[in-house]
Amino acid sequence: MRTLGQVGILSDSVCEEMVQATQFRNVLAHTYGNIIEHDIVYNALQDLERYRSFVLEIRDYLESAGALDG
């Protein structure tokens, strides 16, 4: 995610949101999740705007690169 931000594919704000999401995923995936309150996990998973922004910025980049031309 940081590399996508560094090369200008993601904006700084979306990059930071996705870095946080990735770190959160790592905590859950490596079984540290049992020490996290369920409400925190639920609330984090309900925040879909960060993923929408990520997909839109990736799509915009791919369109500008001509990668979506069919």
PQR file of N, CA, C, O and H, with PARSE charges and radii, in Angstrom:
ATOM      1  N   MET A   1       0.821  -1.184   0.000 -0.4000 1.5000
ATOM      2  CA  MET A   1       0.000   0.000   0.000 -0.0000 2.0000
ATOM      3  C   MET A   1       0.870   1.255   0.000  0.5500 1.7000
ATOM      4  O   MET A   1       0.597   2.223  -0.710 -0.5500 1.4000
ATOM      5  N   ARG A   2       1.916   1.213   0.809 -0.4000 1.5000
ATOM      6  CA  ARG A   2       2.790   2.409   0.860 -0.0000 2.0000
ATOM      7  C   ARG A   2       3.436   2.671  -0.496  0.5500 1.7000
ATOM      8  O   ARG A   2       3.587   3.821  -0.907 -0.5500 1.4000
ATOM      9  H   ARG A   2       2.138   0.427   1.386  0.4000 1.0000
ATOM     10  N   THR A   3       3.811   1.612  -1.180 -0.4000 1.5000
ATOM     11  CA  THR A   3       4.415   1.781  -2.505 -0.0000 2.0000
ATOM     12  C   THR A   3       3.413   2.396  -3.475  0.5500 1.7000
ATOM     13  O   THR A   3       3.784   3.255  -4.275 -0.5500 1.4000
ATOM     14  H   THR A   3       3.689   0.677  -0.846  0.4000 1.0000
ATOM     15  N   LEU A   4       2.158   1.976  -3.419 -0.4000 1.5000
ATOM     16  CA  LEU A   4       1.134   2.557  -4.288 -0.0000 2.0000
ATOM     17  C   LEU A   4       0.976   4.050  -3.999  0.5500 1.7000
ATOM     18  O   LEU A   4       0.726   4.834  -4.914 -0.5500 1.4000
ATOM     19  H   LEU A   4       1.857   1.278  -2.769  0.4000 1.0000
ATOM     20  N   GLY A   5       1.116   4.440  -2.755 -0.4000 1.5000
ATOM     21  CA  GLY A   5       1.066   5.857  -2.408 -0.0000 2.0000
ATOM     22  C   GLY A   5       2.315   6.591  -2.875  0.5500 1.7000
ATOM     23  O   GLY A   5       2.227   7.709  -3.384 -0.5500 1.4000
ATOM     24  H   GLY A   5       1.319   3.803  -2.011  0.4000 1.0000
ATOM     25  N   GLN A   6       3.465   5.975  -2.705 -0.4000 1.5000
ATOM     26  CA  GLN A   6       4.728   6.612  -3.072 -0.0000 2.0000
ATOM     27  C   GLN A   6       4.833   6.878  -4.574  0.5500 1.7000
ATOM     28  O   GLN A   6       5.427   7.874  -4.987 -0.5500 1.4000
ATOM     29  H   GLN A   6       3.536   5.067  -2.291  0.4000 1.0000
ATOM     30  N   VAL A   7       4.267   6.003  -5.383 -0.4000 1.5000
ATOM     31  CA  VAL A   7       4.349   6.193  -6.836 -0.0000 2.0000
ATOM     32  C   VAL A   7       3.163   6.972  -7.385  0.5500 1.7000
ATOM     33  O   VAL A   7       3.043   7.156  -8.597 -0.5500 1.4000
ATOM     34  H   VAL A   7       3.784   5.194  -5.048  0.4000 1.0000
ATOM     35  N   GLY A   8       2.281   7.434  -6.491 -0.4000 1.5000
ATOM     36  CA  GLY A   8       1.195   8.310  -6.912 -0.0000 2.0000
ATOM     37  C   GLY A   8      -0.064   7.623  -7.406  0.5500 1.7000
ATOM     38  O   GLY A   8      -0.942   8.276  -7.970 -0.5500 1.4000
ATOM     39  H   GLY A   8       2.379   7.285  -5.507  0.4000 1.0000
ATOM     40  N   ILE A   9      -0.167   6.329  -7.207 -0.4000 1.5000
ATOM     41  CA  ILE A   9      -1.380   5.627  -7.627 -0.0000 2.0000
ATOM     42  C   ILE A   9      -2.500   5.889  -6.625  0.5500 1.7000
ATOM     43  O   ILE A   9      -3.653   6.078  -7.012 -0.5500 1.4000
ATOM     44  H   ILE A   9       0.546   5.798  -6.749  0.4000 1.0000
ATOM     45  N   LEU A  10      -2.160   5.900  -5.341 -0.4000 1.5000
ATOM     46  CA  LEU A  10      -3.129   6.210  -4.297 -0.0000 2.0000
ATOM     47  C   LEU A  10      -2.828   7.579  -3.700  0.5500 1.7000
ATOM     48  O   LEU A  10      -1.669   7.973  -3.574 -0.5500 1.4000
ATOM     49  H   LEU A  10      -1.223   5.747  -5.027  0.4000 1.0000
ATOM     50  N   SER A  11      -3.873   8.289  -3.338 -0.4000 1.5000
ATOM     51  CA  SER A  11      -3.693   9.548  -2.628 -0.0000 2.0000
ATOM     52  C   SER A  11      -3.150   9.254  -1.235  0.5500 1.7000
ATOM     53  O   SER A  11      -3.247   8.125  -0.753 -0.5500 1.4000
ATOM     54  H   SER A  11      -4.815   7.969  -3.440  0.4000 1.0000
ATOM     55  N   ASP A  12      -2.584  10.255  -0.598 -0.4000 1.5000
ATOM     56  CA  ASP A  12      -2.029  10.065   0.742 -0.0000 2.0000
ATOM     57  C   ASP A  12      -3.078   9.570   1.728  0.5500 1.7000
ATOM     58  O   ASP A  12      -2.808   8.686   2.541 -0.5500 1.4000
ATOM     59  H   ASP A  12      -2.505  11.172  -0.990  0.4000 1.0000
ATOM     60  N   SER A  13      -4.280  10.145   1.652 -0.4000 1.5000
ATOM     61  CA  SER A  13      -5.315   9.772   2.617 -0.0000 2.0000
ATOM     62  C   SER A  13      -5.785   8.328   2.410  0.5500 1.7000
ATOM     63  O   SER A  13      -5.951   7.591   3.381 -0.5500 1.4000
ATOM     64  H   SER A  13      -4.499  10.864   0.992  0.4000 1.0000
ATOM     65  N   VAL A  14      -5.999   7.922   1.168 -0.4000 1.5000
ATOM     66  CA  VAL A  14      -6.435   6.550   0.895 -0.0000 2.0000
ATOM     67  C   VAL A  14      -5.308   5.578   1.230  0.5500 1.7000
ATOM     68  O   VAL A  14      -5.556   4.498   1.767 -0.5500 1.4000
ATOM     69  H   VAL A  14      -5.864   8.521   0.379  0.4000 1.0000
ATOM     70  N   CYS A  15      -4.098   5.951   0.922 -0.4000 1.5000
ATOM     71  CA  CYS A  15      -2.952   5.103   1.255 -0.0000 2.0000
ATOM     72  C   CYS A  15      -2.910   4.842   2.758  0.5500 1.7000
ATOM     73  O   CYS A  15      -2.761   3.697   3.185 -0.5500 1.4000
ATOM     74  H   CYS A  15      -3.897   6.828   0.487  0.4000 1.0000
ATOM     75  N   GLU A  16      -3.039   5.881   3.550 -0.4000 1.5000
ATOM     76  CA  GLU A  16      -2.985   5.723   5.005 -0.0000 2.0000
ATOM     77  C   GLU A  16      -4.146   4.879   5.519  0.5500 1.7000
ATOM     78  O   GLU A  16      -3.958   4.049   6.408 -0.5500 1.4000
ATOM     79  H   GLU A  16      -3.161   6.811   3.203  0.4000 1.0000
ATOM     80  N   GLU A  17      -5.335   5.079   4.976 -0.4000 1.5000
ATOM     81  CA  GLU A  17      -6.489   4.269   5.368 -0.0000 2.0000
ATOM     82  C   GLU A  17      -6.246   2.787   5.061  0.5500 1.7000
ATOM     83  O   GLU A  17      -6.573   1.921   5.871 -0.5500 1.4000
ATOM     84  H   GLU A  17      -5.488   5.753   4.254  0.4000 1.0000
ATOM     85  N   MET A  18      -5.679   2.506   3.906 -0.4000 1.5000
ATOM     86  CA  MET A  18      -5.448   1.124   3.519 -0.0000 2.0000
ATOM     87  C   MET A  18      -4.306   0.501   4.321  0.5500 1.7000
ATOM     88  O   MET A  18      -4.333  -0.695   4.611 -0.5500 1.4000
ATOM     89  H   MET A  18      -5.413   3.210   3.248  0.4000 1.0000
ATOM     90  N   VAL A  19      -3.313   1.295   4.677 -0.4000 1.5000
ATOM     91  CA  VAL A  19      -2.243   0.786   5.547 -0.0000 2.0000
ATOM     92  C   VAL A  19      -2.841   0.377   6.890  0.5500 1.7000
ATOM     93  O   VAL A  19      -2.515  -0.686   7.418 -0.5500 1.4000
ATOM     94  H   VAL A  19      -3.291   2.267   4.442  0.4000 1.0000
ATOM     95  N   GLN A  20      -3.707   1.211   7.436 -0.4000 1.5000
ATOM     96  CA  GLN A  20      -4.352   0.885   8.701 -0.0000 2.0000
ATOM     97  C   GLN A  20      -5.209  -0.376   8.565  0.5500 1.7000
ATOM     98  O   GLN A  20      -5.202  -1.231   9.451 -0.5500 1.4000
ATOM     99  H   GLN A  20      -3.972   2.074   7.007  0.4000 1.0000
ATOM    100  N   ALA A  21      -5.936  -0.489   7.469 -0.4000 1.5000
ATOM    101  CA  ALA A  21      -6.772  -1.669   7.247 -0.0000 2.0000
ATOM    102  C   ALA A  21      -5.906  -2.924   7.139  0.5500 1.7000
ATOM    103  O   ALA A  21      -6.270  -3.981   7.654 -0.5500 1.4000
ATOM    104  H   ALA A  21      -5.942   0.205   6.750  0.4000 1.0000
ATOM    105  N   THR A  22      -4.771  -2.804   6.475 -0.4000 1.5000
ATOM    106  CA  THR A  22      -3.863  -3.938   6.322 -0.0000 2.0000
ATOM    107  C   THR A  22      -3.285  -4.353   7.664  0.5500 1.7000
ATOM    108  O   THR A  22      -3.184  -5.544   7.960 -0.5500 1.4000
ATOM    109  H   THR A  22      -4.476  -1.945   6.056  0.4000 1.0000
ATOM    110  N   GLN A  23      -2.907  -3.382   8.469 -0.4000 1.5000
ATOM    111  CA  GLN A  23      -2.377  -3.695   9.791 -0.0000 2.0000
ATOM    112  C   GLN A  23      -3.440  -4.374  10.657  0.5500 1.7000
ATOM    113  O   GLN A  23      -3.138  -5.309  11.398 -0.5500 1.4000
ATOM    114  H   GLN A  23      -2.989  -2.415   8.228  0.4000 1.0000
ATOM    115  N   PHE A  24      -4.679  -3.900  10.560 -0.4000 1.5000
ATOM    116  CA  PHE A  24      -5.779  -4.491  11.301 -0.0000 2.0000
ATOM    117  C   PHE A  24      -5.999  -5.931  10.847  0.5500 1.7000
ATOM    118  O   PHE A  24      -6.203  -6.823  11.669 -0.5500 1.4000
ATOM    119  H   PHE A  24      -4.924  -3.140   9.958  0.4000 1.0000
ATOM    120  N   ARG A  25      -5.956  -6.148   9.552 -0.4000 1.5000
ATOM    121  CA  ARG A  25      -6.104  -7.499   8.996 -0.0000 2.0000
ATOM    122  C   ARG A  25      -5.011  -8.406   9.523  0.5500 1.7000
ATOM    123  O   ARG A  25      -5.280  -9.558   9.863 -0.5500 1.4000
ATOM    124  H   ARG A  25      -5.790  -5.423   8.884  0.4000 1.0000
ATOM    125  N   ASN A  26      -3.787  -7.913   9.599 -0.4000 1.5000
ATOM    126  CA  ASN A  26      -2.681  -8.728  10.087 -0.0000 2.0000
ATOM    127  C   ASN A  26      -2.893  -9.148  11.538  0.5500 1.7000
ATOM    128  O   ASN A  26      -2.602 -10.286  11.905 -0.5500 1.4000
ATOM    129  H   ASN A  26      -3.570  -6.977   9.324  0.4000 1.0000
ATOM    130  N   VAL A  27      -3.388  -8.249  12.349 -0.4000 1.5000
ATOM    131  CA  VAL A  27      -3.674  -8.583  13.743 -0.0000 2.0000
ATOM    132  C   VAL A  27      -4.700  -9.700  13.812  0.5500 1.7000
ATOM    133  O   VAL A  27      -4.532 -10.659  14.565 -0.5500 1.4000
ATOM    134  H   VAL A  27      -3.623  -7.324  12.051  0.4000 1.0000
ATOM    135  N   LEU A  28      -5.765  -9.577  13.028 -0.4000 1.5000
ATOM    136  CA  LEU A  28      -6.811 -10.607  13.032 -0.0000 2.0000
ATOM    137  C   LEU A  28      -6.300 -11.932  12.473  0.5500 1.7000
ATOM    138  O   LEU A  28      -6.591 -12.994  13.021 -0.5500 1.4000
ATOM    139  H   LEU A  28      -5.902  -8.798  12.416  0.4000 1.0000
ATOM    140  N   ALA A  29      -5.549 -11.869  11.398 -0.4000 1.5000
ATOM    141  CA  ALA A  29      -5.100 -13.078  10.716 -0.0000 2.0000
ATOM    142  C   ALA A  29      -4.073 -13.873  11.517  0.5500 1.7000
ATOM    143  O   ALA A  29      -3.957 -15.088  11.355 -0.5500 1.4000
ATOM    144  H   ALA A  29      -5.312 -11.005  10.952  0.4000 1.0000
ATOM    145  N   HIS A  30      -3.343 -13.198  12.365 -0.4000 1.5000
ATOM    146  CA  HIS A  30      -2.295 -13.879  13.121 -0.0000 2.0000
ATOM    147  C   HIS A  30      -2.761 -14.241  14.526  0.5500 1.7000
ATOM    148  O   HIS A  30      -1.967 -14.330  15.462 -0.5500 1.4000
ATOM    149  H   HIS A  30      -3.437 -12.211  12.497  0.4000 1.0000
ATOM    150  N   THR A  31      -4.056 -14.447  14.646 -0.4000 1.5000
ATOM    151  CA  THR A  31      -4.723 -14.928  15.854 -0.0000 2.0000
ATOM    152  C   THR A  31      -4.557 -14.035  17.073  0.5500 1.7000
ATOM    153  O   THR A  31      -4.744 -14.484  18.204 -0.5500 1.4000
ATOM    154  H   THR A  31      -4.701 -14.375  13.885  0.4000 1.0000
ATOM    155  N   TYR A  32      -4.208 -12.777  16.850 -0.4000 1.5000
ATOM    156  CA  TYR A  32      -4.226 -11.849  17.972 -0.0000 2.0000
ATOM    157  C   TYR A  32      -5.645 -11.335  18.162  0.5500 1.7000
ATOM    158  O   TYR A  32      -5.935 -10.633  19.130 -0.5500 1.4000
ATOM    159  H   TYR A  32      -4.057 -12.412  15.931  0.4000 1.0000
ATOM    160  N   GLY A  33      -6.533 -11.690  17.227 -0.4000 1.5000
ATOM    161  CA  GLY A  33      -7.895 -11.200  17.236 -0.0000 2.0000
ATOM    162  C   GLY A  33      -8.673 -11.545  18.489  0.5500 1.7000
ATOM    163  O   GLY A  33      -9.617 -10.839  18.843 -0.5500 1.4000
ATOM    164  H   GLY A  33      -6.297 -12.260  16.441  0.4000 1.0000
ATOM    165  N   ASN A  34      -8.294 -12.616  19.164 -0.4000 1.5000
ATOM    166  CA  ASN A  34      -9.047 -12.995  20.357 -0.0000 2.0000
ATOM    167  C   ASN A  34      -8.840 -12.034  21.526  0.5500 1.7000
ATOM    168  O   ASN A  34      -9.545 -12.135  22.530 -0.5500 1.4000
ATOM    169  H   ASN A  34      -7.526 -13.189  18.876  0.4000 1.0000
ATOM    170  N   ILE A  35      -7.891 -11.108  21.417 -0.4000 1.5000
ATOM    171  CA  ILE A  35      -7.694 -10.122  22.481 -0.0000 2.0000
ATOM    172  C   ILE A  35      -8.336  -8.782  22.135  0.5500 1.7000
ATOM    173  O   ILE A  35      -8.249  -7.829  22.910 -0.5500 1.4000
ATOM    174  H   ILE A  35      -7.319 -11.027  20.602  0.4000 1.0000
ATOM    175  N   ILE A  36      -8.979  -8.709  20.971 -0.4000 1.5000
ATOM    176  CA  ILE A  36      -9.620  -7.472  20.525 -0.0000 2.0000
ATOM    177  C   ILE A  36     -11.105  -7.562  20.833  0.5500 1.7000
ATOM    178  O   ILE A  36     -11.722  -8.615  20.667 -0.5500 1.4000
ATOM    179  H   ILE A  36      -9.050  -9.482  20.342  0.4000 1.0000
ATOM    180  N   GLU A  37     -11.666  -6.464  21.278 -0.4000 1.5000
ATOM    181  CA  GLU A  37     -13.097  -6.438  21.555 -0.0000 2.0000
ATOM    182  C   GLU A  37     -13.889  -6.616  20.258  0.5500 1.7000
ATOM    183  O   GLU A  37     -13.546  -6.043  19.224 -0.5500 1.4000
ATOM    184  H   GLU A  37     -11.165  -5.609  21.413  0.4000 1.0000
ATOM    185  N   HIS A  38     -14.934  -7.404  20.329 -0.4000 1.5000
ATOM    186  CA  HIS A  38     -15.749  -7.701  19.148 -0.0000 2.0000
ATOM    187  C   HIS A  38     -16.374  -6.440  18.550  0.5500 1.7000
ATOM    188  O   HIS A  38     -16.529  -6.353  17.332 -0.5500 1.4000
ATOM    189  H   HIS A  38     -15.213  -7.870  21.169  0.4000 1.0000
ATOM    190  N   ASP A  39     -16.732  -5.468  19.379 -0.4000 1.5000
ATOM    191  CA  ASP A  39     -17.312  -4.223  18.872 -0.0000 2.0000
ATOM    192  C   ASP A  39     -16.327  -3.463  17.998  0.5500 1.7000
ATOM    193  O   ASP A  39     -16.719  -2.860  16.999 -0.5500 1.4000
ATOM    194  H   ASP A  39     -16.605  -5.539  20.369  0.4000 1.0000
ATOM    195  N   ILE A  40     -15.056  -3.488  18.365 -0.4000 1.5000
ATOM    196  CA  ILE A  40     -14.028  -2.807  17.564 -0.0000 2.0000
ATOM    197  C   ILE A  40     -13.913  -3.474  16.197  0.5500 1.7000
ATOM    198  O   ILE A  40     -13.843  -2.794  15.173 -0.5500 1.4000
ATOM    199  H   ILE A  40     -14.738  -3.978  19.177  0.4000 1.0000
ATOM    200  N   VAL A  41     -13.895  -4.799  16.182 -0.4000 1.5000
ATOM    201  CA  VAL A  41     -13.804  -5.544  14.921 -0.0000 2.0000
ATOM    202  C   VAL A  41     -15.026  -5.259  14.060  0.5500 1.7000
ATOM    203  O   VAL A  41     -14.898  -4.963  12.872 -0.5500 1.4000
ATOM    204  H   VAL A  41     -13.952  -5.352  17.014  0.4000 1.0000
ATOM    205  N   TYR A  42     -16.189  -5.347  14.648 -0.4000 1.5000
ATOM    206  CA  TYR A  42     -17.435  -5.117  13.902 -0.0000 2.0000
ATOM    207  C   TYR A  42     -17.461  -3.715  13.299  0.5500 1.7000
ATOM    208  O   TYR A  42     -17.779  -3.551  12.121 -0.5500 1.4000
ATOM    209  H   TYR A  42     -16.293  -5.587  15.613  0.4000 1.0000
ATOM    210  N   ASN A  43     -17.132  -2.717  14.094 -0.4000 1.5000
ATOM    211  CA  ASN A  43     -17.142  -1.331  13.601 -0.0000 2.0000
ATOM    212  C   ASN A  43     -16.133  -1.130  12.479  0.5500 1.7000
ATOM    213  O   ASN A  43     -16.423  -0.441  11.501 -0.5500 1.4000
ATOM    214  H   ASN A  43     -16.874  -2.850  15.050  0.4000 1.0000
ATOM    215  N   ALA A  44     -14.968  -1.717  12.609 -0.4000 1.5000
ATOM    216  CA  ALA A  44     -13.947  -1.578  11.571 -0.0000 2.0000
ATOM    217  C   ALA A  44     -14.400  -2.218  10.265  0.5500 1.7000
ATOM    218  O   ALA A  44     -14.126  -1.698   9.184 -0.5500 1.4000
ATOM    219  H   ALA A  44     -14.733  -2.277  13.404  0.4000 1.0000
ATOM    220  N   LEU A  45     -15.089  -3.341  10.368 -0.4000 1.5000
ATOM    221  CA  LEU A  45     -15.544  -4.028   9.160 -0.0000 2.0000
ATOM    222  C   LEU A  45     -16.740  -3.345   8.510  0.5500 1.7000
ATOM    223  O   LEU A  45     -17.041  -3.609   7.346 -0.5500 1.4000
ATOM    224  H   LEU A  45     -15.311  -3.764  11.247  0.4000 1.0000
ATOM    225  N   GLN A  46     -17.415  -2.486   9.231 -0.4000 1.5000
ATOM    226  CA  GLN A  46     -18.550  -1.754   8.677 -0.0000 2.0000
ATOM    227  C   GLN A  46     -18.108  -0.526   7.886  0.5500 1.7000
ATOM    228  O   GLN A  46     -18.895   0.033   7.123 -0.5500 1.4000
ATOM    229  H   GLN A  46     -17.171  -2.272  10.177  0.4000 1.0000
ATOM    230  N   ASP A  47     -16.862  -0.104   8.061 -0.4000 1.5000
ATOM    231  CA  ASP A  47     -16.343   1.085   7.385 -0.0000 2.0000
ATOM    232  C   ASP A  47     -15.904   0.717   5.973  0.5500 1.7000
ATOM    233  O   ASP A  47     -14.722   0.491   5.715 -0.5500 1.4000
ATOM    234  H   ASP A  47     -16.223  -0.559   8.682  0.4000 1.0000
ATOM    235  N   LEU A  48     -16.869   0.660   5.067 -0.4000 1.5000
ATOM    236  CA  LEU A  48     -16.578   0.245   3.698 -0.0000 2.0000
ATOM    237  C   LEU A  48     -16.099   1.386   2.811  0.5500 1.7000
ATOM    238  O   LEU A  48     -15.631   1.144   1.699 -0.5500 1.4000
ATOM    239  H   LEU A  48     -17.830   0.844   5.276  0.4000 1.0000
ATOM    240  N   GLU A  49     -16.207   2.615   3.277 -0.4000 1.5000
ATOM    241  CA  GLU A  49     -15.814   3.766   2.460 -0.0000 2.0000
ATOM    242  C   GLU A  49     -14.335   3.708   2.077  0.5500 1.7000
ATOM    243  O   GLU A  49     -13.976   4.076   0.959 -0.5500 1.4000
ATOM    244  H   GLU A  49     -16.588   2.812   4.180  0.4000 1.0000
ATOM    245  N   ARG A  50     -13.483   3.255   2.979 -0.4000 1.5000
ATOM    246  CA  ARG A  50     -12.050   3.175   2.658 -0.0000 2.0000
ATOM    247  C   ARG A  50     -11.808   2.233   1.487  0.5500 1.7000
ATOM    248  O   ARG A  50     -10.951   2.495   0.643 -0.5500 1.4000
ATOM    249  H   ARG A  50     -13.774   2.956   3.887  0.4000 1.0000
ATOM    250  N   TYR A  51     -12.559   1.140   1.435 -0.4000 1.5000
ATOM    251  CA  TYR A  51     -12.383   0.174   0.343 -0.0000 2.0000
ATOM    252  C   TYR A  51     -12.958   0.706  -0.968  0.5500 1.7000
ATOM    253  O   TYR A  51     -12.414   0.459  -2.044 -0.5500 1.4000
ATOM    254  H   TYR A  51     -13.255   0.927   2.121  0.4000 1.0000
ATOM    255  N   ARG A  52     -14.056   1.434  -0.861 -0.4000 1.5000
ATOM    256  CA  ARG A  52     -14.637   2.068  -2.048 -0.0000 2.0000
ATOM    257  C   ARG A  52     -13.647   3.073  -2.631  0.5500 1.7000
ATOM    258  O   ARG A  52     -13.425   3.093  -3.841 -0.5500 1.4000
ATOM    259  H   ARG A  52     -14.498   1.635   0.013  0.4000 1.0000
ATOM    260  N   SER A  53     -13.062   3.893  -1.791 -0.4000 1.5000
ATOM    261  CA  SER A  53     -12.082   4.887  -2.249 -0.0000 2.0000
ATOM    262  C   SER A  53     -10.880   4.203  -2.881  0.5500 1.7000
ATOM    263  O   SER A  53     -10.373   4.659  -3.906 -0.5500 1.4000
ATOM    264  H   SER A  53     -13.242   3.877  -0.808  0.4000 1.0000
ATOM    265  N   PHE A  54     -10.421   3.116  -2.280 -0.4000 1.5000
ATOM    266  CA  PHE A  54      -9.292   2.363  -2.819 -0.0000 2.0000
ATOM    267  C   PHE A  54      -9.605   1.843  -4.219  0.5500 1.7000
ATOM    268  O   PHE A  54      -8.807   2.007  -5.141 -0.5500 1.4000
ATOM    269  H   PHE A  54     -10.832   2.746  -1.447  0.4000 1.0000
ATOM    270  N   VAL A  55     -10.768   1.218  -4.373 -0.4000 1.5000
ATOM    271  CA  VAL A  55     -11.150   0.666  -5.677 -0.0000 2.0000
ATOM    272  C   VAL A  55     -11.273   1.776  -6.719  0.5500 1.7000
ATOM    273  O   VAL A  55     -10.833   1.602  -7.856 -0.5500 1.4000
ATOM    274  H   VAL A  55     -11.416   1.084  -3.624  0.4000 1.0000
ATOM    275  N   LEU A  56     -11.859   2.904  -6.351 -0.4000 1.5000
ATOM    276  CA  LEU A  56     -12.013   4.009  -7.305 -0.0000 2.0000
ATOM    277  C   LEU A  56     -10.664   4.567  -7.743  0.5500 1.7000
ATOM    278  O   LEU A  56     -10.468   4.861  -8.922 -0.5500 1.4000
ATOM    279  H   LEU A  56     -12.216   3.045  -5.428  0.4000 1.0000
ATOM    280  N   GLU A  57      -9.738   4.714  -6.808 -0.4000 1.5000
ATOM    281  CA  GLU A  57      -8.421   5.244  -7.179 -0.0000 2.0000
ATOM    282  C   GLU A  57      -7.640   4.253  -8.037  0.5500 1.7000
ATOM    283  O   GLU A  57      -6.952   4.658  -8.973 -0.5500 1.4000
ATOM    284  H   GLU A  57      -9.897   4.476  -5.850  0.4000 1.0000
ATOM    285  N   ILE A  58      -7.739   2.973  -7.733 -0.4000 1.5000
ATOM    286  CA  ILE A  58      -7.076   1.966  -8.572 -0.0000 2.0000
ATOM    287  C   ILE A  58      -7.697   1.963  -9.964  0.5500 1.7000
ATOM    288  O   ILE A  58      -6.976   1.901 -10.960 -0.5500 1.4000
ATOM    289  H   ILE A  58      -8.298   2.644  -6.973  0.4000 1.0000
ATOM    290  N   ARG A  59      -9.026   2.029 -10.048 -0.4000 1.5000
ATOM    291  CA  ARG A  59      -9.702   2.062 -11.349 -0.0000 2.0000
ATOM    292  C   ARG A  59      -9.287   3.296 -12.151  0.5500 1.7000
ATOM    293  O   ARG A  59      -9.009   3.195 -13.346 -0.5500 1.4000
ATOM    294  H   ARG A  59      -9.612   2.079  -9.239  0.4000 1.0000
ATOM    295  N   ASP A  60      -9.244   4.454 -11.501 -0.4000 1.5000
ATOM    296  CA  ASP A  60      -8.822   5.674 -12.188 -0.0000 2.0000
ATOM    297  C   ASP A  60      -7.407   5.534 -12.747  0.5500 1.7000
ATOM    298  O   ASP A  60      -7.127   5.954 -13.869 -0.5500 1.4000
ATOM    299  H   ASP A  60      -9.469   4.536 -10.530  0.4000 1.0000
ATOM    300  N   TYR A  61      -6.526   4.942 -11.955 -0.4000 1.5000
ATOM    301  CA  TYR A  61      -5.164   4.747 -12.430 -0.0000 2.0000
ATOM    302  C   TYR A  61      -5.139   3.801 -13.626  0.5500 1.7000
ATOM    303  O   TYR A  61      -4.483   4.090 -14.627 -0.5500 1.4000
ATOM    304  H   TYR A  61      -6.754   4.600 -11.043  0.4000 1.0000
ATOM    305  N   LEU A  62      -5.834   2.691 -13.534 -0.4000 1.5000
ATOM    306  CA  LEU A  62      -5.855   1.735 -14.635 -0.0000 2.0000
ATOM    307  C   LEU A  62      -6.462   2.330 -15.898  0.5500 1.7000
ATOM    308  O   LEU A  62      -5.992   2.062 -17.004 -0.5500 1.4000
ATOM    309  H   LEU A  62      -6.367   2.457 -12.720  0.4000 1.0000
ATOM    310  N   GLU A  63      -7.505   3.135 -15.734 -0.4000 1.5000
ATOM    311  CA  GLU A  63      -8.105   3.816 -16.893 -0.0000 2.0000
ATOM    312  C   GLU A  63      -7.102   4.772 -17.522  0.5500 1.7000
ATOM    313  O   GLU A  63      -6.962   4.807 -18.745 -0.5500 1.4000
ATOM    314  H   GLU A  63      -7.887   3.353 -14.836  0.4000 1.0000
ATOM    315  N   SER A  64      -6.403   5.547 -16.698 -0.4000 1.5000
ATOM    316  CA  SER A  64      -5.442   6.517 -17.241 -0.0000 2.0000
ATOM    317  C   SER A  64      -4.266   5.835 -17.928  0.5500 1.7000
ATOM    318  O   SER A  64      -3.647   6.409 -18.824 -0.5500 1.4000
ATOM    319  H   SER A  64      -6.517   5.518 -15.705  0.4000 1.0000
ATOM    320  N   ALA A  65      -3.961   4.619 -17.510 -0.4000 1.5000
ATOM    321  CA  ALA A  65      -2.866   3.849 -18.116 -0.0000 2.0000
ATOM    322  C   ALA A  65      -3.333   3.062 -19.340  0.5500 1.7000
ATOM    323  O   ALA A  65      -2.528   2.425 -20.018 -0.5500 1.4000
ATOM    324  H   ALA A  65      -4.464   4.153 -16.782  0.4000 1.0000
ATOM    325  N   GLY A  66      -4.647   3.111 -19.620 -0.4000 1.5000
ATOM    326  CA  GLY A  66      -5.182   2.381 -20.760 -0.0000 2.0000
ATOM    327  C   GLY A  66      -5.324   0.894 -20.528  0.5500 1.7000
ATOM    328  O   GLY A  66      -5.531   0.129 -21.470 -0.5500 1.4000
ATOM    329  H   GLY A  66      -5.301   3.630 -19.068  0.4000 1.0000
ATOM    330  N   ALA A  67      -5.212   0.476 -19.265 -0.4000 1.5000
ATOM    331  CA  ALA A  67      -5.243  -0.949 -18.954 -0.0000 2.0000
ATOM    332  C   ALA A  67      -6.654  -1.537 -19.002  0.5500 1.7000
ATOM    333  O   ALA A  67      -6.818  -2.757 -19.004 -0.5500 1.4000
ATOM    334  H   ALA A  67      -5.043   1.097 -18.499  0.4000 1.0000
ATOM    335  N   LEU A  68      -7.666  -0.677 -19.042 -0.4000 1.5000
ATOM    336  CA  LEU A  68      -9.032  -1.185 -19.071 -0.0000 2.0000
ATOM    337  C   LEU A  68      -9.664  -1.112 -20.452  0.5500 1.7000
ATOM    338  O   LEU A  68     -10.836  -1.444 -20.630 -0.5500 1.4000
ATOM    339  H   LEU A  68      -7.533   0.314 -19.041  0.4000 1.0000
ATOM    340  N   ASP A  69      -8.880  -0.676 -21.421 -0.4000 1.5000
ATOM    341  CA  ASP A  69      -9.397  -0.620 -22.786 -0.0000 2.0000
ATOM    342  C   ASP A  69      -9.605  -2.049 -23.298  0.5500 1.7000
ATOM    343  O   ASP A  69      -8.721  -2.901 -23.204 -0.5500 1.4000
ATOM    344  H   ASP A  69      -7.928  -0.406 -21.276  0.4000 1.0000
ATOM    345  N   GLY A  70     -10.770  -2.273 -23.826 -0.4000 1.5000
ATOM    346  CA  GLY A  70     -11.104  -3.632 -24.185 -0.0000 2.0000
ATOM    347  C   GLY A  70     -10.905  -3.955 -25.590  0.5500 1.7000
ATOM    348  O   GLY A  70     -11.158  -5.086 -26.006 -0.5500 1.4000
ATOM    349  H   GLY A  70     -11.488  -1.582 -23.902  0.4000 1.0000
TER
END
